[in-house]
């Protein structure tokens, strides 16, 4: 057995892998061909594997404007519509597969599910009959169809989509909640922001630790773990596409309103010239 200094702890050679003490936690890592330590816990594999695309998702114009407080209510509503269709599909498939051996330990409907919260928000923004006022965009539809496909064919990959959405909601989503409330002058009682409110979770930090621990305890081989990482990358890419589509849809709507306003101005001027 061999002991060596690790980046933030000690490590001991253990067969083909290395047992590392990192911040008081014991983890097993394996070396690649370049003698780098590779994570074996699913949560660490996801964090490492999605780092680049995660940063890309956080740096879309939609998100950057949101964080700066430059969020318009109409744009926010369109984003909520996309989320409603996405979570409806994801939670339908999670419910369908809740007894699957790779999903049962991550089944937290009371704590996590967002569909009903989004429905309450949409009712606040669109009033009664909101279901007849919304439609799914092509970008969101592609996301939805992917979720439905793996729910039917490879339920284990739903872990990737649940991780991508719910962990983000419990992290950066809480910052967005405060920004949205302030920027759009929404009621302090939470109307329009139910999506960000997790009444069944007392500590977001503790729950995220529990969720990651449950993920790491799933009995998955290396190949399946890698497929989940690849699916999580795809999920982030879908989110980037949906964000871009929402922004483009809103800009198109603004352009139409601007053209309509100019036409009305021309008509009014013409009438004024005729009168005078």
Buried (B, 14 or more C-beta within 10 A) or exposed (E): EEEEEBEEBEBBEBEEBBBBBBEEEEBBBBEEEEEEBBBBBBBBBBBEBBEEBBEBBBEBEBBEBBBEEEBEBBBBBBBBBBBBBBBBBBBBBBEBBEEBEBBEBBBBEEBBBBBEBBBBBBBBBBEEEBEEEBEBBEBBBBBBEBBBEBBEEBBBBBBBBBBBBBBBBBEBBEEBBEBBBEBBEBEEEBBBBBBBBBEEBEEBEEBBEBBBEBBBEBEBEEEBBBBBBBBBBBBBBBBBBBBBBBBEBBEEEEEEEEEEEEEEEEEEEEEEEEEE
